[in-house]
Structures are given as C-alpha cells and as structure tokens.
Amino acid sequence: MRIKWSPVAVMNTADELEDQVEKIIKPLEKAKMAAKKALEIPNLPGYVKYRFNAFIFEIEKIIGGAELTGHTMENGLYRSYTYTNDGTLKSKIADIRKEVPDDALKEARTQPELLKRGAK
C-alpha cells in the first residue's frame, strides 16, 4: 500500500529542523556556562543555587547532557536526572526520521512524480 504523504518532504523538514537546532546550541551552551558561573557567587543561598541548577538542567535536557529518569537520593540530596549524550530536540528529530519507511523514501527519490510531492 502506497503512502499518501511525501517521505521526501518529511526528510527535508527533518534536515531543516536539524539545521535550526544547530544554530541555537551555542547560545544555549553560553547561557548554561553563565548559570554555572553564577553558582560560584559567594554566600549564594541554596534556594537560589537550586534555581540555577534547574536552569542548567533544562538546557541540558534540550541540547544534551541530562535526561529526566526519576528521583534518586545521593549523599543526602535528591537527584532527578542521569546524564546522556542526546538532547531532546535531536532525539525528537531522530524519532521523526524513524517514521519514514525506507522503501517509501527510496521509491519517492527514484520516481520524479513522487519527488515533486516532496519538493520545497
């Protein structure tokens, strides 16, 4: 059964998403570094450190470095993450790509009338 949507258009959009995500990674890394530097402010109360750490965690979820997995107790402190190399944005783009059947993509790329459906 032939799909009615364009696998080429989906893959082109995934490529575009990847390009845009790459553009925002460096600014988010700079923001993360600024938040980490703020943790060094002398006499910073724990409740303010918590907010900076939460900010760092959110950036790491997006660009890579942290993943929500539940809560564990370590040295008397709650930890609600484990480290990973994938960020949620790149992971979601990979999920989009997985939904495109390989055979449908090959067929669309080799048949001009199908390729037109996916043209940008």
N, C-alpha and C positions, 0 to 999 in steps of 0.2 A: 504494500500500500504506500503510495507516494504521499509525502507530507505536503501541506498546502502553504507553509511558511518558508521563507528563504533562509537556509542554513548559512549561506554566504553573508547575508545581511547581519545575522546574529554574530558570526565570527568577526565581521568588520566592526561591529559595535563593541565587541569584547576587546578588540585591538585598540579602539578609540578610548575605551574606559581605562585600559592599561596605561596608555599614554598620559591621560589626565591624572591618574593616580601617581605616576612617577613625578609629575610636576609638583605635587603637594607634599611629597615625602620629606624633602629637605627643610622646608619651612616648619613642618611638624617636629622634625628632629631638633631644630633650633629652639622651638618652644619647650620641648622636653628638657633640653640642656639648661635653659633658663630656670625651669622649675627645680631641676636637680641642684643648681647653684643656690637657689633660694633656701634649700634645706640646710645650707651651711650658715645661715644668718644666726649670729649668737643669740642665745636665750629664746629661740623660737619655740613657742608653746606647742605641745604635742597635738592639740586640736588643729593648729594651722599647718603643721607638718603633714597631718592626715590629709588635709585638702590638697596640698601639693602632690603628695603621693597618689591620691586619687586621680589627679590631673595627668600625671605621668603614666599611670596605669591605662587610662583611656586612650592616650596617644599610642601606647604600646599595643593595645588591642587592635587599633586601626592599621598601624604600619608594620607591626610585627614586634614580638618580644614578650607579649603576655597573652594569656588566654584564660577566660573565666572557667574554672572547673569545680568550684565549690569552696568550702571553708575548711582550713586545717589549722591546728594550733602548733606553733613553733616557738620555743623559748618564751612562752607566756604571751605571745602575740598571735592574733588571728591573721591568717594569710588566705586571700580569696583568689589566688591565681597560681599558675605554673607557667614556666617560660616555654615558648615555642618560636620557631623561625618565621611562621606565616602570620601575616596580618589579616584582619577580617576582610578588608577590601580585596586583596589579591586572592584570598580564598573564595570569595563570592564570585569573582571573575572566572576562576577555575571551575566553579560549580556551573556557571553559565555554559562554558565551553563543553563540559561533560554531557550536557543535554542535547548537543548536536550530534546526530548519528553520523558516524564516519562515512558510511556508504552514501548517505544522502548528500553529504558535503562533497564527496568525490564526484558524484553524479552531477551536482549543480555546477561544479567547476569545469566539467568537461562538456556540458551542453549549453550552448550560447543562449537558448531561450530561457533556460532556468537561471543562468548567470545574470540576465537582465533584471530579474526579480530582486536580486540582492545588491544591485549597483547602488552606489551612493551618489 
